[in-house]
Amino acid sequence: MSDKKGTGIKSVVLSALSAGFGVQKRANLERDFQQGKPAHYIIAGIAGTVLFVLILISVVHVVTHNT
C-alpha cells in the first residue's frame, strides 16, 4: 500500500473517518472503490467504531464516577 496511489494507511484511515462523519468527497469515494481493498476499509471502520464506543464508555464512567 503506497500513498502515491491514494490507498495507503493514512488514506484509508482518513476515508473511514470522513465516511463515518458523512463528509466523504465524491472523488475520494470513487478512488476508494477503484483502487482500495474492501477489507482495509472494513477493518478501519470497525476499529474506528470500537475506539468511538470505548471513548464514550470512558467519558460516561468519568462523569458518573465524579457525581
Buried (B, 14 or more C-beta within 10 A) or exposed (E): BEEEEBBBEEBBBBBBBBBBEEEBEEEBEEBBEEEBEEEBBEEBBEEBEEEEEEEEEEEEEEEEEEE
